[in-house]
Amino acid sequence: MEQALAGRATMSAVNLAEVLSKLSDIGLQPNKEAERLRAEGILGVSLKLAPRASSSDARRATHARRARDRHRVGTQCETADG
């Protein structure tokens, strides 16, 4: 992952909050996971946080989430149909 990021990736704090919320949903501790990402040189080094999020950032995130949800539904249907 570090090579793929190579200091070029940027994430908004809003997106980071979503990631940490999802980690919490599956039983992980968000603060501990954020610290692990920092310690491994991912968060803050390979992956930079954007200083602020704009409304267009929010719209892009919404579209990405919808696409992800559509993919999940399709995957669940394929799995259920076997």
Secondary structure, DSSP 8 states (H G I E B T S, - for coil): -HHHHTT-EEEEHHHHHHHHHHHHHTT--HHHHHHHHHHTTTBTTTEEEES---HHHHHHHHHHHHHHHHHHHHHHHHHHH-
